[in-house]
Amino acid sequence: MSLLFLTMLTFVARSQNFEGKMVSRITIKSKIPGLPDERLSNMLGLSQDYFIKGGKYKSLSNGQMITMQIYDPTTNKLYNKRPNSDTLYWMDAGENEDEVTSYEIKKNAETILGNLCDALILTTKTGTTIYYYSSKYRLDKAKFANHNFGNWSFLAAKAGALPLKSVIENKQFRLEMTATEITPMALTDAMFAIPSNAPVKMGM
């Protein structure tokens, strides 16, 4: 096998966007008087299973507020499912009330699952968010260009990769979400489909 062919294979592998599953653990420290860490953790969840294919993603959580979230890039809508309800509540992913006011990138900030990650540090109107990412797990920047909610479009533009760890800190809490498992796999479009028989309403 020629060196040129091997080089081409390596380039193609690196240029592909990540498709597969990521499992993360979540730790939360409450800053709200009278709201203990345990209660807030139960509300937001302690784990997340995240699936991504192209511009579509789906997350499953064990929290008491939202158990499933699906992003549809064709409509730029986020669909949220609450526990004990078949209704899906959608919101416009183009909206963002917590805009970035400044940012910096710190190289070789942390190693996660054997991957040396850079850190994208965002200062926003309400606090700070740090995304730790490796170029090994690329995002399709164009597919997320209008996903402003959570500053996802900013992450895609500046980092171009799926975060393996996220740290969000504001006046209410400090949340860390860290990948414990990441598995490349082929996913079907059906996994990200909005159930046709589910009631759909606008709102969180």
Residue pairs with C-beta under 8 A, 6 or more apart in sequence:
14 135
14 136
14 138
15 138
16 138
17 54
17 138
17 139
17 140
18 52
18 136
18 137
18 138
18 139
18 161
18 162
18 184
19 52
19 53
19 54
19 184
19 185
19 186
19 187
20 51
20 52
20 182
20 183
20 184
20 185
20 187
21 49
21 50
21 51
21 181
21 182
21 183
21 185
21 187
22 49
22 50
22 52
22 162
22 164
22 179
22 181
22 182
22 183
23 47
23 48
23 49
23 50
23 179
23 180
23 181
23 182
24 47
24 48
24 50
24 177
24 178
24 179
24 180
25 46
25 47
25 177
25 178
25 180
26 41
26 44
26 45
26 46
26 47
26 48
26 175
26 176
26 177
27 41
27 46
27 175
27 176
28 37
28 40
28 41
28 44
28 173
28 174
28 175
28 176
29 37
29 173
29 174
29 175
30 36
30 37
30 39
30 40
30 172
30 173
31 171
31 172
31 173
31 174
32 40
32 172
32 173
40 173
42 63
42 64
43 63
43 64
43 65
44 61
44 63
44 65
44 175
45 61
45 62
45 63
45 64
45 65
45 66
46 62
46 63
47 61
47 62
48 59
48 60
48 61
48 177
49 59
49 60
49 61
50 57
50 58
50 59
50 60
51 57
51 58
51 59
51 187
51 191
51 192
52 58
52 162
52 187
53 187
53 189
53 191
53 192
54 73
54 140
54 143
55 71
55 73
55 140
55 142
55 143
55 144
56 70
56 71
56 72
56 73
56 189
56 192
57 70
57 71
57 192
58 68
58 69
58 70
58 71
58 191
58 192
59 68
59 69
60 67
60 68
61 67
61 68
61 69
64 83
65 82
65 83
66 80
66 81
66 82
67 81
67 82
67 83
68 80
68 81
69 78
69 79
69 80
69 81
70 78
70 79
70 88
70 192
70 194
71 77
71 78
71 79
71 93
71 147
71 192
72 78
72 79
72 192
72 194
73 143
73 144
73 147
76 92
76 93
76 94
76 146
76 147
77 90
77 91
77 92
77 93
78 90
78 91
78 92
78 93
78 149
79 88
79 89
79 90
79 194
79 200
80 88
80 89
80 90
80 91
80 204
81 87
81 88
81 89
82 89
86 198
86 199
87 198
87 199
87 200
87 201
88 194
88 195
88 198
88 199
88 200
88 201
89 200
89 201
89 202
89 203
89 204
90 200
90 201
90 202
90 203
91 149
91 202
91 203
91 204
92 149
93 146
93 147
93 148
93 149
93 152
94 146
94 147
94 148
94 149
95 148
95 149
96 148
96 149
96 150
96 151
97 125
98 124
98 125
98 126
98 151
99 124
99 125
99 151
100 122
100 123
100 124
100 151
100 154
101 123
101 124
101 125
102 122
102 123
103 120
103 121
103 122
103 123
103 154
103 158
104 121
105 118
105 119
105 120
105 121
105 158
105 159
106 118
106 119
106 121
107 118
108 116
108 117
108 118
109 117
109 118
109 119
109 132
110 117
110 119
110 132
110 165
111 117
112 132
112 134
112 164
112 165
112 178
112 179
113 164
113 179
113 180
113 181
113 182
115 134
115 136
115 137
115 164
116 134
117 132
117 133
117 134
117 164
117 165
118 132
118 133
118 134
118 159
119 130
119 131
119 132
119 133
120 130
120 131
120 133
120 155
120 158
120 159
120 163
121 128
121 129
121 130
122 128
122 129
122 130
122 131
122 151
122 154
124 151
126 170
126 171
127 168
127 169
127 170
127 171
128 167
128 168
128 169
128 170
129 151
129 166
129 167
129 168
129 169
130 165
130 166
130 167
131 155
131 159
131 163
131 165
131 166
132 163
132 164
132 165
132 166
132 167
133 155
133 159
133 161
133 162
133 163
133 164
134 161
134 164
135 160
135 161
136 161
137 161
137 162
137 164
137 182
138 160
138 161
138 162
139 155
139 156
139 159
139 160
139 161
139 162
140 156
141 156
141 157
141 160
143 156
144 152
144 153
144 155
144 156
145 153
145 156
145 157
146 153
147 153
147 156
148 154
155 163
164 178
164 179
164 182
165 176
165 177
165 178
165 179
166 175
166 176
166 177
167 174
167 175
167 176
167 177
168 174
168 175
169 175
194 200
